[in-house]
Amino acid sequence: MSPGRDSAGRDSAGRECAGGDCAGGSRAGGDCAGRAGAGRDWAAWHDAYDDPGSPLAQRLLAVQAWIAAALDQAAPGPLRAVSICAGQGRDLIGVLREHPRRGDVTARLVELDPRNAATARQFAADAGLTQVEVVTGDAAQTDAYAGLVPASLVLACGLFGNITDEDVARTIRCCVGLCATGGTVVWTRGRREPDLIPQICEWFAGEGFELLGVTQPGTQWGVGAHRFAGTPAPLPPGERMFTFVGADVLRRKRSSS
């Protein structure tokens, strides 16, 4: 599958992550903690990946294409990768399993649901990926990535459709601290109206990211990739990047407003 199609996106998302703008103030709950309590079985949700014809399986192929492209184009030497709300890690682990750069990559996958985290650990073990660490924890906390950022590859897949638009913008600002110069952020967002993908591209551009590609409208899902052309800012410790609300909850709020 082709990684995507280039398109332009410009304008600013606002301030950088440095200086505490990741958090935007104290928040209750958050990340996958909100996800775990949202009434959805997130382990069973992953079953759709096993159906090759499902939208999730098709989205996974597009995400994996961008991951493989980022690894193919990375400079020789050690690489670091982080995955936010990693789920079962099928995207990154599925690529690393066969990729020639697998031995160069040290990765941390952060996921709150213990069943999904356990599955990801098993996938990594089965693939012999001893440098892939799976952390059962709150992926919204900047501390979860300490020691492994800025990274060559940042995955924010399955995240932007489950948090508010304000938190999408805040997380993109925080990518300035998560992503190394020349590194790649791969992200996803559903294409339901209102389609936020054009705005997401503008927010990334405003933080010094160059668009590598984004899927065209016409599918239920969107996948994008951006390369960071700027200089990383320190990721402030002890900050929260977002609160995981859930797509269903967000849709109900929009329809009632």
N, C-alpha and C positions, 0 to 999 in steps of 0.2 A: 504494500500500500504506500502511496506517495505520502511523505510527511505533511504536505499541505500546500497552500497557495499563498504567495506573498501578497500583502496589501499594506497600505500606509496607515499610520496612526500617530497623531501628534497632539500635544497639549500637556498640561501638568496635572498630576494627581494631588499636588500639595506638598507639604513638608516632607523631609527625609525621615527615615526611621530613627536616626540618631537623635539623642536628646529626649527619648521617652515617647515619641509620637506613635510608636508601636501600640501602646496601650490605650491611649486616648482616655485615660482615667481608670479607676478601679471598676472591675466588672464581676458580677456574680456568675457562678457556673462557668461554662465555657467549653470550647473545643468539643472533643469527642466525649467529654463528660456530659455535655448537653445531649450529645448524640445517643449515649448509652441510655439516657432516661427519656428518650423521645417516643418510646412505645414501639419502635421498629426493631425487628430482629436483624441486626447488621451482619451477623454471620450467614443467615439464610439469604440475605440480600445478595451476597456474592455468588449464589448458585447460578444466577443468570449468566455468569461468565462462561459456564460450561456448555451453554447453547450457542453454537457458532453463529446462528442467525439473529441473536438478540442484539439490541442496540448497545448494551454494555460490552458484549464481546467485540463488536465492530469498533467501538470507541477504544477499547484496549489495544487493538491492532494499530490504530492511529497513534496512540500514546507511545507504544513500543517502537514504532518507526522513528519518532522523534528522539527517543532515548538512544536508539542505535546510532542515529545520525550524529548526536552530540558526542558519543563515545568515539565514533569513527573520526571525527574532526578535531578531537582534543589533542593537545600537544603531548608528546611522549613524556612518560613519567607517572608518578602517583597521582591518582584522582580521588576526590571526595564527593560523596553524594548524600543528600538528605531527602527524606520523603515525609511530607506533612499529612497526618491522617492517612497512614499508609495502607490501612485495611489489611489484606492478606499478602500484599507485596507482589501481586502477580505481574505488575508492569515492569518494575526494575529487575526482580529476580528472573522473570521470564526472558529478559534480554541477556542478562549477565550469564545465564546458564550456558550459552553457546558463544558468547562474544569473545573475540581474541584479546580484548583489554580487561577481561574479567579479573585477572590477577593484579591489575593496577588499581582497582576500585576498592576503597574503604567506604562503607555506606552505613547510615543509621536510619532505620525506619521507625517512626513514632506512631503508635496506635493505642488507643485506650481500651478497646474491647479485648479482653484477654483471650477469647476464642480465636479472633482474627489474628492477634499477635502470635498465638501458639501455632496457627496454621502457617503464618509467614516464616516463623523459625524453622518449621519442618520443611517447607519448600526450600529455604536456603540450605539447610543441612543436606537434603536430598541432592541438591545441585553442587555440593561441595564448596559452598561459598563461605569460607570461614571468616572472611573480612566483612560480612554483612551482619550488623547488629540490629536486633529488633527490640525496641524499648516499649514496654507497656506503660503508657503515661500520657499526659496531657500535651498534645501537639501544639496547642495555642501558646504555650509558655516558651519564651525565648531560651530559657535555661536548658530546654530539651536538646538543643543543638550545640551547646558549648563544647569547644574543642574540635568541632568538625566543620565549622564555618569560618570564613566564606568557602563555599563548596563549588566544585566544577559543574555540578548538576543538582538542581532543586526541583522536586516534584510537588505540585499542588493540584493533585488530581482528585476529583470528587469533593472538592472543598468549596469553590466559589459559588456553587448553586445552593449551598446550605448555610450561608452566612449573609448578613445584610450587605447592601451595596457599600455602606460606609466601612464595613470591616474588610470587604474586598479591596477597597482603595488602601486601607491601612496595611493589610498584608502585603500588597504590592510595594508600598513604601518600605516595609521591613525586608523585602527581597534585596534591597541595597546592602543590607548587612548579611543576608544569607548567601548571596551569590558572589563568586569571585569574578574579577575582571575577565571577560571572555567566556564566562560560564553561561549555562543555559538554564532557563526556567521553562518547564513544561507544565501546562495547566489545562483544566477542562471547565466547561460551563455549558449547561443546557441551553437550547435555542428557543425555549418558550418565550412568548412575549411577556413583559418587555425584554427584548434581546439586549443584554448588557455587553455582549462581546465587543462591539465597536468602542464602547467607553473603556473597557478593560485594556484594549490596545492603546488608547490614548493615555491612560494612567501609566502603563508601562513605559511608553515613550517619554513621558514627562519625568521619569526617574532615571533616564539614561539607558534604557533598553532598546535594542534594535529588533524589529519584528522579523523573525525567520519565516513564519508562515502561520496561517490559521485556516481551518476548514471552512468551506463555503456554506452559506445557508442552504437548507434543503434537507438536513438531517435533524434528528431530535437532539443531537449533542454537538458540541464544538470542542475542538482541541487546538491549542495554540502553543507556540514556542517563541521565546524571546532570548536574545543574547545580551548580556550586560556589557556595555561599552564604557562604563564609568569606573570610579574608584570605590571599593567597598567602604561603607561606614561601619563603625563598631556597632554590633548588635547589643543593645542595652540589656543587662541581666535583669531577671525578675519581672519582666514585662509580659503582658498578654497581648497577642496580635489580633485575636478575634474571639467571638463567641459562636459556637456551633449551634444554630437554631433549628435547622432542618428545612428542607425544601417544602414539605407539606405545610408546615407552620407558616412559612413566609408567604406561600400562596394564599392561605386563608386570611392572613393579615391584609394582603393586597386587595383581595376581593371584598373585604368588609370595610375598607377605607374609602 
